[in-house]
């Protein structure tokens, strides 16, 4: 098997996984850190303490913005499928 065929075989497997998990990766994935808002949590006491990083998937569905948290594995799959997601930013330091 040539290199190209091998790659497309791997690619096909990943595509199948994506299909099985029901993820259609449109939109964008960002990595965010946040405060949970609980007054007793460490993040409320320390200004610099945050939870995260979280992988957040943002996409438009019928004109509405829908967000969903992804596990690291799910985010990785989307990045493999759509390399442009590697440009995720760390901008949302809340
Ligand atoms: Zn917290």
PDB file of the backbone (N, CA, C, O) and the ligand in Angstrom, with CONECT records:
HET     ZN  A 101       1
ATOM      1  N   UNK A   1       0.844  -1.214   0.000  1.00  0.00           N
ATOM      2  CA  UNK A   1       0.000   0.000   0.000  1.00  0.00           C
ATOM      3  C   UNK A   1       0.871   1.252   0.000  1.00  0.00           C
ATOM      4  O   UNK A   1       1.785   1.372   0.816  1.00  0.00           O
ATOM      5  N   UNK A   2       0.597   2.168  -0.895  1.00  0.00           N
ATOM      6  CA  UNK A   2       1.394   3.393  -0.957  1.00  0.00           C
ATOM      7  C   UNK A   2       1.042   4.349   0.163  1.00  0.00           C
ATOM      8  O   UNK A   2       0.045   4.174   0.864  1.00  0.00           O
ATOM      9  N   UNK A   3       1.869   5.352   0.319  1.00  0.00           N
ATOM     10  CA  UNK A   3       1.681   6.322   1.404  1.00  0.00           C
ATOM     11  C   UNK A   3       0.338   7.048   1.290  1.00  0.00           C
ATOM     12  O   UNK A   3      -0.361   7.256   2.282  1.00  0.00           O
ATOM     13  N   UNK A   4       0.003   7.421   0.080  1.00  0.00           N
ATOM     14  CA  UNK A   4      -1.228   8.180  -0.132  1.00  0.00           C
ATOM     15  C   UNK A   4      -2.454   7.340   0.234  1.00  0.00           C
ATOM     16  O   UNK A   4      -3.388   7.811   0.882  1.00  0.00           O
ATOM     17  N   UNK A   5      -2.415   6.077  -0.206  1.00  0.00           N
ATOM     18  CA  UNK A   5      -3.535   5.192   0.099  1.00  0.00           C
ATOM     19  C   UNK A   5      -3.671   5.002   1.603  1.00  0.00           C
ATOM     20  O   UNK A   5      -4.775   5.005   2.148  1.00  0.00           O
ATOM     21  N   UNK A   6      -2.532   4.838   2.260  1.00  0.00           N
ATOM     22  CA  UNK A   6      -2.536   4.629   3.701  1.00  0.00           C
ATOM     23  C   UNK A   6      -3.178   5.820   4.402  1.00  0.00           C
ATOM     24  O   UNK A   6      -3.980   5.667   5.323  1.00  0.00           O
ATOM     25  N   UNK A   7      -2.805   6.997   3.945  1.00  0.00           N
ATOM     26  CA  UNK A   7      -3.362   8.206   4.538  1.00  0.00           C
ATOM     27  C   UNK A   7      -4.868   8.257   4.334  1.00  0.00           C
ATOM     28  O   UNK A   7      -5.617   8.557   5.264  1.00  0.00           O
ATOM     29  N   UNK A   8      -5.302   7.969   3.137  1.00  0.00           N
ATOM     30  CA  UNK A   8      -6.728   8.082   2.874  1.00  0.00           C
ATOM     31  C   UNK A   8      -7.501   7.018   3.647  1.00  0.00           C
ATOM     32  O   UNK A   8      -8.672   7.211   3.974  1.00  0.00           O
ATOM     33  N   UNK A   9      -6.845   5.895   3.939  1.00  0.00           N
ATOM     34  CA  UNK A   9      -7.466   4.863   4.752  1.00  0.00           C
ATOM     35  C   UNK A   9      -7.678   5.381   6.180  1.00  0.00           C
ATOM     36  O   UNK A   9      -8.754   5.222   6.757  1.00  0.00           O
ATOM     37  N   UNK A  10      -6.638   5.999   6.734  1.00  0.00           N
ATOM     38  CA  UNK A  10      -6.725   6.605   8.066  1.00  0.00           C
ATOM     39  C   UNK A  10      -7.804   7.682   8.099  1.00  0.00           C
ATOM     40  O   UNK A  10      -8.598   7.782   9.034  1.00  0.00           O
ATOM     41  N   UNK A  11      -7.796   8.468   7.054  1.00  0.00           N
ATOM     42  CA  UNK A  11      -8.739   9.571   6.946  1.00  0.00           C
ATOM     43  C   UNK A  11     -10.171   9.039   6.934  1.00  0.00           C
ATOM     44  O   UNK A  11     -11.072   9.581   7.574  1.00  0.00           O
ATOM     45  N   UNK A  12     -10.340   7.957   6.182  1.00  0.00           N
ATOM     46  CA  UNK A  12     -11.661   7.341   6.090  1.00  0.00           C
ATOM     47  C   UNK A  12     -12.123   6.846   7.459  1.00  0.00           C
ATOM     48  O   UNK A  12     -13.290   6.990   7.823  1.00  0.00           O
ATOM     49  N   UNK A  13     -11.186   6.259   8.212  1.00  0.00           N
ATOM     50  CA  UNK A  13     -11.518   5.760   9.552  1.00  0.00           C
ATOM     51  C   UNK A  13     -11.974   6.905  10.452  1.00  0.00           C
ATOM     52  O   UNK A  13     -12.954   6.787  11.187  1.00  0.00           O
ATOM     53  N   UNK A  14     -11.248   8.006  10.377  1.00  0.00           N
ATOM     54  CA  UNK A  14     -11.611   9.164  11.192  1.00  0.00           C
ATOM     55  C   UNK A  14     -12.976   9.712  10.797  1.00  0.00           C
ATOM     56  O   UNK A  14     -13.790  10.096  11.637  1.00  0.00           O
ATOM     57  N   UNK A  15     -13.189   9.734   9.503  1.00  0.00           N
ATOM     58  CA  UNK A  15     -14.492  10.211   9.014  1.00  0.00           C
ATOM     59  C   UNK A  15     -15.617   9.337   9.551  1.00  0.00           C
ATOM     60  O   UNK A  15     -16.672   9.827   9.952  1.00  0.00           O
ATOM     61  N   UNK A  16     -15.364   8.021   9.548  1.00  0.00           N
ATOM     62  CA  UNK A  16     -16.361   7.083  10.062  1.00  0.00           C
ATOM     63  C   UNK A  16     -16.632   7.352  11.540  1.00  0.00           C
ATOM     64  O   UNK A  16     -17.779   7.348  11.987  1.00  0.00           O
ATOM     65  N   UNK A  17     -15.551   7.586  12.290  1.00  0.00           N
ATOM     66  CA  UNK A  17     -15.711   7.873  13.719  1.00  0.00           C
ATOM     67  C   UNK A  17     -16.556   9.121  13.922  1.00  0.00           C
ATOM     68  O   UNK A  17     -17.441   9.161  14.777  1.00  0.00           O
ATOM     69  N   UNK A  18     -16.270  10.116  13.136  1.00  0.00           N
ATOM     70  CA  UNK A  18     -17.018  11.366  13.252  1.00  0.00           C
ATOM     71  C   UNK A  18     -18.494  11.133  12.957  1.00  0.00           C
ATOM     72  O   UNK A  18     -19.376  11.667  13.629  1.00  0.00           O
ATOM     73  N   UNK A  19     -18.735  10.329  11.943  1.00  0.00           N
ATOM     74  CA  UNK A  19     -20.115  10.041  11.565  1.00  0.00           C
ATOM     75  C   UNK A  19     -20.817   9.286  12.684  1.00  0.00           C
ATOM     76  O   UNK A  19     -21.973   9.557  13.008  1.00  0.00           O
ATOM     77  N   UNK A  20     -20.097   8.333  13.268  1.00  0.00           N
ATOM     78  CA  UNK A  20     -20.687   7.529  14.337  1.00  0.00           C
ATOM     79  C   UNK A  20     -21.014   8.364  15.568  1.00  0.00           C
ATOM     80  O   UNK A  20     -22.038   8.151  16.217  1.00  0.00           O
ATOM     81  N   UNK A  21     -20.151   9.302  15.882  1.00  0.00           N
ATOM     82  CA  UNK A  21     -20.411  10.104  17.066  1.00  0.00           C
ATOM     83  C   UNK A  21     -21.382  11.247  16.768  1.00  0.00           C
ATOM     84  O   UNK A  21     -21.797  11.979  17.666  1.00  0.00           O
ATOM     85  N   UNK A  22     -21.730  11.381  15.506  1.00  0.00           N
ATOM     86  CA  UNK A  22     -22.723  12.387  15.157  1.00  0.00           C
ATOM     87  C   UNK A  22     -22.166  13.789  15.075  1.00  0.00           C
ATOM     88  O   UNK A  22     -22.921  14.761  15.064  1.00  0.00           O
ATOM     89  N   UNK A  23     -20.849  13.903  15.017  1.00  0.00           N
ATOM     90  CA  UNK A  23     -20.279  15.235  14.941  1.00  0.00           C
ATOM     91  C   UNK A  23     -20.042  15.663  13.513  1.00  0.00           C
ATOM     92  O   UNK A  23     -19.314  15.016  12.760  1.00  0.00           O
ATOM     93  N   UNK A  24     -20.649  16.729  13.168  1.00  0.00           N
ATOM     94  CA  UNK A  24     -20.363  17.325  11.874  1.00  0.00           C
ATOM     95  C   UNK A  24     -19.674  18.636  12.188  1.00  0.00           C
ATOM     96  O   UNK A  24     -20.291  19.585  12.672  1.00  0.00           O
ATOM     97  N   UNK A  25     -18.388  18.671  11.904  1.00  0.00           N
ATOM     98  CA  UNK A  25     -17.601  19.798  12.387  1.00  0.00           C
ATOM     99  C   UNK A  25     -17.677  20.999  11.462  1.00  0.00           C
ATOM    100  O   UNK A  25     -16.799  21.225  10.629  1.00  0.00           O
ATOM    101  N   UNK A  26     -18.714  21.738  11.623  1.00  0.00           N
ATOM    102  CA  UNK A  26     -18.757  23.046  10.992  1.00  0.00           C
ATOM    103  C   UNK A  26     -18.695  24.053  12.127  1.00  0.00           C
ATOM    104  O   UNK A  26     -18.941  23.710  13.283  1.00  0.00           O
ATOM    105  N   UNK A  27     -18.372  25.272  11.802  1.00  0.00           N
ATOM    106  CA  UNK A  27     -18.232  26.261  12.858  1.00  0.00           C
ATOM    107  C   UNK A  27     -16.790  26.314  13.301  1.00  0.00           C
ATOM    108  O   UNK A  27     -15.886  26.061  12.505  1.00  0.00           O
ATOM    109  N   UNK A  28     -16.560  26.643  14.571  1.00  0.00           N
ATOM    110  CA  UNK A  28     -15.192  26.754  15.026  1.00  0.00           C
ATOM    111  C   UNK A  28     -15.064  26.238  16.447  1.00  0.00           C
ATOM    112  O   UNK A  28     -16.022  26.219  17.221  1.00  0.00           O
ATOM    113  N   UNK A  29     -13.850  25.821  16.761  1.00  0.00           N
ATOM    114  CA  UNK A  29     -13.571  25.338  18.105  1.00  0.00           C
ATOM    115  C   UNK A  29     -12.621  26.310  18.782  1.00  0.00           C
ATOM    116  O   UNK A  29     -11.569  26.650  18.239  1.00  0.00           O
ATOM    117  N   UNK A  30     -12.997  26.746  19.956  1.00  0.00           N
ATOM    118  CA  UNK A  30     -12.130  27.651  20.695  1.00  0.00           C
ATOM    119  C   UNK A  30     -11.837  27.041  22.053  1.00  0.00           C
ATOM    120  O   UNK A  30     -12.601  26.223  22.565  1.00  0.00           O
ATOM    121  N   UNK A  31     -10.723  27.452  22.621  1.00  0.00           N
ATOM    122  CA  UNK A  31     -10.343  26.995  23.944  1.00  0.00           C
ATOM    123  C   UNK A  31     -10.558  28.144  24.905  1.00  0.00           C
ATOM    124  O   UNK A  31     -10.009  29.230  24.719  1.00  0.00           O
ATOM    125  N   UNK A  32     -11.355  27.906  25.931  1.00  0.00           N
ATOM    126  CA  UNK A  32     -11.689  29.003  26.835  1.00  0.00           C
ATOM    127  C   UNK A  32     -11.377  28.636  28.285  1.00  0.00           C
ATOM    128  O   UNK A  32     -11.340  27.465  28.663  1.00  0.00           O
ATOM    129  N   UNK A  33     -11.158  29.673  29.071  1.00  0.00           N
ATOM    130  CA  UNK A  33     -10.990  29.541  30.505  1.00  0.00           C
ATOM    131  C   UNK A  33     -12.105  30.365  31.127  1.00  0.00           C
ATOM    132  O   UNK A  33     -12.415  31.453  30.640  1.00  0.00           O
ATOM    133  N   UNK A  34     -12.703  29.870  32.180  1.00  0.00           N
ATOM    134  CA  UNK A  34     -13.754  30.677  32.788  1.00  0.00           C
ATOM    135  C   UNK A  34     -13.816  30.535  34.304  1.00  0.00           C
ATOM    136  O   UNK A  34     -13.242  29.631  34.911  1.00  0.00           O
ATOM    137  N   UNK A  35     -14.544  31.478  34.870  1.00  0.00           N
ATOM    138  CA  UNK A  35     -14.882  31.394  36.281  1.00  0.00           C
ATOM    139  C   UNK A  35     -16.265  30.776  36.374  1.00  0.00           C
ATOM    140  O   UNK A  35     -17.131  31.052  35.544  1.00  0.00           O
ATOM    141  N   UNK A  36     -16.475  29.935  37.392  1.00  0.00           N
ATOM    142  CA  UNK A  36     -17.743  29.226  37.465  1.00  0.00           C
ATOM    143  C   UNK A  36     -18.823  30.073  38.121  1.00  0.00           C
ATOM    144  O   UNK A  36     -20.011  29.789  37.970  1.00  0.00           O
ATOM    145  N   UNK A  37     -18.419  31.116  38.851  1.00  0.00           N
ATOM    146  CA  UNK A  37     -19.403  32.007  39.450  1.00  0.00           C
ATOM    147  C   UNK A  37     -19.849  31.611  40.850  1.00  0.00           C
ATOM    148  O   UNK A  37     -20.647  32.317  41.467  1.00  0.00           O
ATOM    149  N   UNK A  38     -19.341  30.480  41.365  1.00  0.00           N
ATOM    150  CA  UNK A  38     -19.713  30.064  42.718  1.00  0.00           C
ATOM    151  C   UNK A  38     -18.868  30.822  43.739  1.00  0.00           C
ATOM    152  O   UNK A  38     -17.641  30.874  43.647  1.00  0.00           O
ATOM    153  N   UNK A  39     -19.554  31.399  44.704  1.00  0.00           N
ATOM    154  CA  UNK A  39     -18.863  32.287  45.638  1.00  0.00           C
ATOM    155  C   UNK A  39     -17.869  31.538  46.519  1.00  0.00           C
ATOM    156  O   UNK A  39     -16.906  32.129  47.008  1.00  0.00           O
ATOM    157  N   UNK A  40     -18.096  30.235  46.724  1.00  0.00           N
ATOM    158  CA  UNK A  40     -17.199  29.467  47.600  1.00  0.00           C
ATOM    159  C   UNK A  40     -16.028  28.840  46.847  1.00  0.00           C
ATOM    160  O   UNK A  40     -15.153  28.220  47.452  1.00  0.00           O
ATOM    161  N   UNK A  41     -16.018  29.005  45.521  1.00  0.00           N
ATOM    162  CA  UNK A  41     -14.981  28.356  44.723  1.00  0.00           C
ATOM    163  C   UNK A  41     -13.679  29.154  44.761  1.00  0.00           C
ATOM    164  O   UNK A  41     -13.673  30.368  44.967  1.00  0.00           O
ATOM    165  N   UNK A  42     -12.587  28.436  44.559  1.00  0.00           N
ATOM    166  CA  UNK A  42     -11.283  29.113  44.571  1.00  0.00           C
ATOM    167  C   UNK A  42     -11.189  30.216  43.526  1.00  0.00           C
ATOM    168  O   UNK A  42     -10.454  31.188  43.697  1.00  0.00           O
ATOM    169  N   UNK A  43     -11.940  30.055  42.443  1.00  0.00           N
ATOM    170  CA  UNK A  43     -11.822  31.035  41.361  1.00  0.00           C
ATOM    171  C   UNK A  43     -12.470  32.369  41.745  1.00  0.00           C
ATOM    172  O   UNK A  43     -12.155  33.408  41.164  1.00  0.00           O
ATOM    173  N   UNK A  44     -13.371  32.333  42.720  1.00  0.00           N
ATOM    174  CA  UNK A  44     -14.006  33.576  43.154  1.00  0.00           C
ATOM    175  C   UNK A  44     -13.076  34.372  44.065  1.00  0.00           C
ATOM    176  O   UNK A  44     -13.149  35.599  44.141  1.00  0.00           O
ATOM    177  N   UNK A  45     -12.196  33.637  44.756  1.00  0.00           N
ATOM    178  CA  UNK A  45     -11.298  34.297  45.710  1.00  0.00           C
ATOM    179  C   UNK A  45     -10.043  34.835  45.036  1.00  0.00           C
ATOM    180  O   UNK A  45      -9.496  35.859  45.445  1.00  0.00           O
ATOM    181  N   UNK A  46      -9.603  34.147  44.017  1.00  0.00           N
ATOM    182  CA  UNK A  46      -8.382  34.556  43.329  1.00  0.00           C
ATOM    183  C   UNK A  46      -8.740  35.079  41.944  1.00  0.00           C
ATOM    184  O   UNK A  46      -9.273  34.358  41.100  1.00  0.00           O
ATOM    185  N   UNK A  47      -8.432  36.351  41.742  1.00  0.00           N
ATOM    186  CA  UNK A  47      -8.737  37.011  40.476  1.00  0.00           C
ATOM    187  C   UNK A  47      -8.157  36.283  39.266  1.00  0.00           C
ATOM    188  O   UNK A  47      -8.750  36.282  38.188  1.00  0.00           O
ATOM    189  N   UNK A  48      -6.988  35.662  39.456  1.00  0.00           N
ATOM    190  CA  UNK A  48      -6.306  35.015  38.336  1.00  0.00           C
ATOM    191  C   UNK A  48      -6.667  33.544  38.170  1.00  0.00           C
ATOM    192  O   UNK A  48      -6.245  32.901  37.209  1.00  0.00           O
ATOM    193  N   UNK A  49      -7.445  33.016  39.104  1.00  0.00           N
ATOM    194  CA  UNK A  49      -7.795  31.599  39.023  1.00  0.00           C
ATOM    195  C   UNK A  49      -8.979  31.395  38.096  1.00  0.00           C
ATOM    196  O   UNK A  49     -10.001  32.072  38.210  1.00  0.00           O
ATOM    197  N   UNK A  50      -8.828  30.464  37.188  1.00  0.00           N
ATOM    198  CA  UNK A  50      -9.916  30.164  36.258  1.00  0.00           C
ATOM    199  C   UNK A  50     -10.009  28.662  36.061  1.00  0.00           C
ATOM    200  O   UNK A  50      -9.064  27.930  36.357  1.00  0.00           O
ATOM    201  N   UNK A  51     -11.136  28.209  35.566  1.00  0.00           N
ATOM    202  CA  UNK A  51     -11.324  26.804  35.211  1.00  0.00           C
ATOM    203  C   UNK A  51     -11.019  26.630  33.737  1.00  0.00           C
ATOM    204  O   UNK A  51     -11.275  27.523  32.929  1.00  0.00           O
ATOM    205  N   UNK A  52     -10.480  25.496  33.399  1.00  0.00           N
ATOM    206  CA  UNK A  52     -10.243  25.246  31.987  1.00  0.00           C
ATOM    207  C   UNK A  52      -8.867  24.654  31.740  1.00  0.00           C
ATOM    208  O   UNK A  52      -8.203  24.273  32.705  1.00  0.00           O
ATOM    209  N   UNK A  53      -8.409  24.559  30.523  1.00  0.00           N
ATOM    210  CA  UNK A  53      -9.164  25.013  29.341  1.00  0.00           C
ATOM    211  C   UNK A  53     -10.316  24.085  28.967  1.00  0.00           C
ATOM    212  O   UNK A  53     -10.259  22.874  29.181  1.00  0.00           O
ATOM    213  N   UNK A  54     -11.350  24.679  28.409  1.00  0.00           N
ATOM    214  CA  UNK A  54     -12.462  23.920  27.846  1.00  0.00           C
ATOM    215  C   UNK A  54     -12.446  24.082  26.338  1.00  0.00           C
ATOM    216  O   UNK A  54     -12.100  25.139  25.809  1.00  0.00           O
ATOM    217  N   UNK A  55     -12.827  23.014  25.660  1.00  0.00           N
ATOM    218  CA  UNK A  55     -12.998  23.103  24.210  1.00  0.00           C
ATOM    219  C   UNK A  55     -14.454  23.444  23.946  1.00  0.00           C
ATOM    220  O   UNK A  55     -15.355  22.694  24.321  1.00  0.00           O
ATOM    221  N   UNK A  56     -14.671  24.545  23.319  1.00  0.00           N
ATOM    222  CA  UNK A  56     -16.049  24.950  23.023  1.00  0.00           C
ATOM    223  C   UNK A  56     -16.248  25.020  21.518  1.00  0.00           C
ATOM    224  O   UNK A  56     -15.498  25.668  20.787  1.00  0.00           O
ATOM    225  N   UNK A  57     -17.270  24.338  21.097  1.00  0.00           N
ATOM    226  CA  UNK A  57     -17.592  24.275  19.675  1.00  0.00           C
ATOM    227  C   UNK A  57     -18.737  25.249  19.420  1.00  0.00           C
ATOM    228  O   UNK A  57     -19.810  25.133  20.012  1.00  0.00           O
ATOM    229  N   UNK A  58     -18.498  26.193  18.548  1.00  0.00           N
ATOM    230  CA  UNK A  58     -19.505  27.203  18.213  1.00  0.00           C
ATOM    231  C   UNK A  58     -19.882  27.069  16.753  1.00  0.00           C
ATOM    232  O   UNK A  58     -19.021  27.015  15.876  1.00  0.00           O
ATOM    233  N   UNK A  59     -21.157  27.017  16.507  1.00  0.00           N
ATOM    234  CA  UNK A  59     -21.595  26.940  15.109  1.00  0.00           C
ATOM    235  C   UNK A  59     -22.960  27.603  14.964  1.00  0.00           C
ATOM    236  O   UNK A  59     -23.641  27.890  15.948  1.00  0.00           O
ATOM    237  N   UNK A  60     -23.330  27.830  13.742  1.00  0.00           N
ATOM    238  CA  UNK A  60     -24.632  28.433  13.449  1.00  0.00           C
ATOM    239  C   UNK A  60     -25.604  27.356  13.017  1.00  0.00           C
ATOM    240  O   UNK A  60     -25.319  26.576  12.109  1.00  0.00           O
ATOM    241  N   UNK A  61     -26.737  27.317  13.662  1.00  0.00           N
ATOM    242  CA  UNK A  61     -27.791  26.403  13.258  1.00  0.00           C
ATOM    243  C   UNK A  61     -29.042  27.227  12.988  1.00  0.00           C
ATOM    244  O   UNK A  61     -29.598  27.851  13.893  1.00  0.00           O
ATOM    245  N   UNK A  62     -29.472  27.222  11.747  1.00  0.00           N
ATOM    246  CA  UNK A  62     -30.627  28.016  11.340  1.00  0.00           C
ATOM    247  C   UNK A  62     -30.537  29.464  11.824  1.00  0.00           C
ATOM    248  O   UNK A  62     -31.502  30.039  12.327  1.00  0.00           O
ATOM    249  N   UNK A  63     -29.354  30.022  11.654  1.00  0.00           N
ATOM    250  CA  UNK A  63     -29.175  31.424  11.998  1.00  0.00           C
ATOM    251  C   UNK A  63     -28.911  31.699  13.467  1.00  0.00           C
ATOM    252  O   UNK A  63     -28.627  32.835  13.845  1.00  0.00           O
ATOM    253  N   UNK A  64     -29.003  30.653  14.312  1.00  0.00           N
ATOM    254  CA  UNK A  64     -28.733  30.854  15.729  1.00  0.00           C
ATOM    255  C   UNK A  64     -27.370  30.268  16.095  1.00  0.00           C
ATOM    256  O   UNK A  64     -26.977  29.217  15.589  1.00  0.00           O
ATOM    257  N   UNK A  65     -26.657  30.964  16.982  1.00  0.00           N
ATOM    258  CA  UNK A  65     -25.364  30.460  17.416  1.00  0.00           C
ATOM    259  C   UNK A  65     -25.564  29.402  18.501  1.00  0.00           C
ATOM    260  O   UNK A  65     -26.212  29.645  19.519  1.00  0.00           O
ATOM    261  N   UNK A  66     -25.001  28.241  18.260  1.00  0.00           N
ATOM    262  CA  UNK A  66     -25.126  27.143  19.208  1.00  0.00           C
ATOM    263  C   UNK A  66     -23.732  26.783  19.706  1.00  0.00           C
ATOM    264  O   UNK A  66     -22.805  26.628  18.910  1.00  0.00           O
ATOM    265  N   UNK A  67     -23.582  26.652  21.020  1.00  0.00           N
ATOM    266  CA  UNK A  67     -22.282  26.254  21.545  1.00  0.00           C
ATOM    267  C   UNK A  67     -22.415  24.945  22.286  1.00  0.00           C
ATOM    268  O   UNK A  67     -23.467  24.629  22.843  1.00  0.00           O
ATOM    269  N   UNK A  68     -21.341  24.192  22.286  1.00  0.00           N
ATOM    270  CA  UNK A  68     -21.344  22.910  22.954  1.00  0.00           C
ATOM    271  C   UNK A  68     -19.936  22.621  23.456  1.00  0.00           C
ATOM    272  O   UNK A  68     -18.960  22.878  22.751  1.00  0.00           O
ATOM    273  N   UNK A  69     -19.824  22.093  24.659  1.00  0.00           N
ATOM    274  CA  UNK A  69     -18.512  21.726  25.175  1.00  0.00           C
ATOM    275  C   UNK A  69     -18.076  20.401  24.561  1.00  0.00           C
ATOM    276  O   UNK A  69     -18.877  19.476  24.423  1.00  0.00           O
ATOM    277  N   UNK A  70     -16.816  20.320  24.200  1.00  0.00           N
ATOM    278  CA  UNK A  70     -16.275  19.091  23.646  1.00  0.00           C
ATOM    279  C   UNK A  70     -15.214  18.538  24.580  1.00  0.00           C
ATOM    280  O   UNK A  70     -14.525  19.293  25.265  1.00  0.00           O
ATOM    281  N   UNK A  71     -15.085  17.229  24.605  1.00  0.00           N
ATOM    282  CA  UNK A  71     -13.948  16.634  25.308  1.00  0.00           C
ATOM    283  C   UNK A  71     -12.708  16.866  24.445  1.00  0.00           C
ATOM    284  O   UNK A  71     -12.810  17.216  23.270  1.00  0.00           O
ATOM    285  N   UNK A  72     -11.542  16.666  25.047  1.00  0.00           N
ATOM    286  CA  UNK A  72     -10.308  16.829  24.284  1.00  0.00           C
ATOM    287  C   UNK A  72     -10.293  15.914  23.064  1.00  0.00           C
ATOM    288  O   UNK A  72      -9.864  16.315  21.982  1.00  0.00           O
ATOM    289  N   UNK A  73     -10.764  14.681  23.246  1.00  0.00           N
ATOM    290  CA  UNK A  73     -10.754  13.714  22.143  1.00  0.00           C
ATOM    291  C   UNK A  73     -11.650  14.176  20.993  1.00  0.00           C
ATOM    292  O   UNK A  73     -11.289  14.063  19.822  1.00  0.00           O
ATOM    293  N   UNK A  74     -12.811  14.693  21.349  1.00  0.00           N
ATOM    294  CA  UNK A  74     -13.724  15.178  20.313  1.00  0.00           C
ATOM    295  C   UNK A  74     -13.135  16.371  19.580  1.00  0.00           C
ATOM    296  O   UNK A  74     -13.248  16.484  18.359  1.00  0.00           O
ATOM    297  N   UNK A  75     -12.500  17.264  20.345  1.00  0.00           N
ATOM    298  CA  UNK A  75     -11.887  18.437  19.736  1.00  0.00           C
ATOM    299  C   UNK A  75     -10.760  18.016  18.797  1.00  0.00           C
ATOM    300  O   UNK A  75     -10.593  18.580  17.716  1.00  0.00           O
ATOM    301  N   UNK A  76      -9.984  17.009  19.230  1.00  0.00           N
ATOM    302  CA  UNK A  76      -8.893  16.518  18.388  1.00  0.00           C
ATOM    303  C   UNK A  76      -9.427  15.979  17.064  1.00  0.00           C
ATOM    304  O   UNK A  76      -8.867  16.243  16.000  1.00  0.00           O
ATOM    305  N   UNK A  77     -10.506  15.229  17.145  1.00  0.00           N
ATOM    306  CA  UNK A  77     -11.109  14.676  15.930  1.00  0.00           C
ATOM    307  C   UNK A  77     -11.494  15.784  14.965  1.00  0.00           C
ATOM    308  O   UNK A  77     -11.250  15.689  13.762  1.00  0.00           O
ATOM    309  N   UNK A  78     -12.088  16.817  15.497  1.00  0.00           N
ATOM    310  CA  UNK A  78     -12.501  17.927  14.640  1.00  0.00           C
ATOM    311  C   UNK A  78     -11.296  18.621  14.031  1.00  0.00           C
ATOM    312  O   UNK A  78     -11.345  19.081  12.890  1.00  0.00           O
ATOM    313  N   UNK A  79     -10.208  18.695  14.802  1.00  0.00           N
ATOM    314  CA  UNK A  79      -9.004  19.349  14.281  1.00  0.00           C
ATOM    315  C   UNK A  79      -8.380  18.522  13.177  1.00  0.00           C
ATOM    316  O   UNK A  79      -7.838  19.068  12.217  1.00  0.00           O
ATOM    317  N   UNK A  80      -8.453  17.188  13.310  1.00  0.00           N
ATOM    318  CA  UNK A  80      -7.917  16.319  12.272  1.00  0.00           C
ATOM    319  C   UNK A  80      -8.749  16.467  11.013  1.00  0.00           C
ATOM    320  O   UNK A  80      -8.222  16.556   9.904  1.00  0.00           O
ATOM    321  N   UNK A  81     -10.031  16.490  11.202  1.00  0.00           N
ATOM    322  CA  UNK A  81     -10.942  16.600  10.061  1.00  0.00           C
ATOM    323  C   UNK A  81     -10.815  17.960   9.382  1.00  0.00           C
ATOM    324  O   UNK A  81     -10.847  18.058   8.155  1.00  0.00           O
ATOM    325  N   UNK A  82     -10.674  18.982  10.175  1.00  0.00           N
ATOM    326  CA  UNK A  82     -10.588  20.339   9.648  1.00  0.00           C
ATOM    327  C   UNK A  82      -9.379  21.047  10.230  1.00  0.00           C
ATOM    328  O   UNK A  82      -9.485  21.719  11.256  1.00  0.00           O
ATOM    329  N   UNK A  83      -8.232  20.902   9.585  1.00  0.00           N
ATOM    330  CA  UNK A  83      -6.984  21.457  10.142  1.00  0.00           C
ATOM    331  C   UNK A  83      -7.066  22.941  10.477  1.00  0.00           C
ATOM    332  O   UNK A  83      -6.300  23.422  11.312  1.00  0.00           O
ATOM    333  N   UNK A  84      -7.964  23.668   9.852  1.00  0.00           N
ATOM    334  CA  UNK A  84      -8.033  25.098  10.137  1.00  0.00           C
ATOM    335  C   UNK A  84      -8.400  25.371  11.586  1.00  0.00           C
ATOM    336  O   UNK A  84      -8.170  26.471  12.088  1.00  0.00           O
ATOM    337  N   UNK A  85      -8.978  24.366  12.272  1.00  0.00           N
ATOM    338  CA  UNK A  85      -9.332  24.563  13.674  1.00  0.00           C
ATOM    339  C   UNK A  85      -8.098  24.712  14.562  1.00  0.00           C
ATOM    340  O   UNK A  85      -8.200  25.127  15.717  1.00  0.00           O
ATOM    341  N   UNK A  86      -6.942  24.371  14.019  1.00  0.00           N
ATOM    342  CA  UNK A  86      -5.715  24.554  14.790  1.00  0.00           C
ATOM    343  C   UNK A  86      -5.488  26.019  15.137  1.00  0.00           C
ATOM    344  O   UNK A  86      -4.719  26.341  16.043  1.00  0.00           O
ATOM    345  N   UNK A  87      -6.152  26.885  14.424  1.00  0.00           N
ATOM    346  CA  UNK A  87      -6.019  28.300  14.712  1.00  0.00           C
ATOM    347  C   UNK A  87      -6.895  28.757  15.876  1.00  0.00           C
ATOM    348  O   UNK A  87      -7.227  29.938  15.977  1.00  0.00           O
ATOM    349  N   UNK A  88      -7.272  27.826  16.758  1.00  0.00           N
ATOM    350  CA  UNK A  88      -8.118  28.214  17.883  1.00  0.00           C
ATOM    351  C   UNK A  88      -7.385  29.226  18.766  1.00  0.00           C
ATOM    352  O   UNK A  88      -6.158  29.221  18.862  1.00  0.00           O
ATOM    353  N   UNK A  89      -8.153  30.072  19.391  1.00  0.00           N
ATOM    354  CA  UNK A  89      -7.493  31.110  20.174  1.00  0.00           C
ATOM    355  C   UNK A  89      -7.764  30.941  21.670  1.00  0.00           C
ATOM    356  O   UNK A  89      -8.651  30.195  22.085  1.00  0.00           O
ATOM    357  N   UNK A  90      -6.990  31.641  22.440  1.00  0.00           N
ATOM    358  CA  UNK A  90      -7.085  31.558  23.879  1.00  0.00           C
ATOM    359  C   UNK A  90      -7.610  32.894  24.405  1.00  0.00           C
ATOM    360  O   UNK A  90      -7.322  33.302  25.530  1.00  0.00           O
ATOM    361  N   UNK A  91      -8.382  33.549  23.560  1.00  0.00           N
ATOM    362  CA  UNK A  91      -8.745  34.926  23.814  1.00  0.00           C
ATOM    363  C   UNK A  91      -9.744  35.170  24.933  1.00  0.00           C
ATOM    364  O   UNK A  91      -9.791  36.264  25.495  1.00  0.00           O
ATOM    365  N   UNK A  92     -10.549  34.153  25.266  1.00  0.00           N
ATOM    366  CA  UNK A  92     -11.634  34.415  26.194  1.00  0.00           C
ATOM    367  C   UNK A  92     -11.246  34.185  27.644  1.00  0.00           C
ATOM    368  O   UNK A  92     -11.773  33.287  28.301  1.00  0.00           O
ATOM    369  N   UNK A  93     -10.338  34.984  28.133  1.00  0.00           N
ATOM    370  CA  UNK A  93      -9.957  34.910  29.540  1.00  0.00           C
ATOM    371  C   UNK A  93     -10.967  35.694  30.358  1.00  0.00           C
ATOM    372  O   UNK A  93     -10.833  36.906  30.527  1.00  0.00           O
ATOM    373  N   UNK A  94     -11.963  35.014  30.857  1.00  0.00           N
ATOM    374  CA  UNK A  94     -13.030  35.722  31.573  1.00  0.00           C
ATOM    375  C   UNK A  94     -12.689  35.800  33.069  1.00  0.00           C
ATOM    376  O   UNK A  94     -13.460  36.358  33.850  1.00  0.00           O
TER     377      UNK A  94
HETATM  378 ZN    ZN A 101     -14.837  28.165  40.157  1.00  0.00          ZN
END
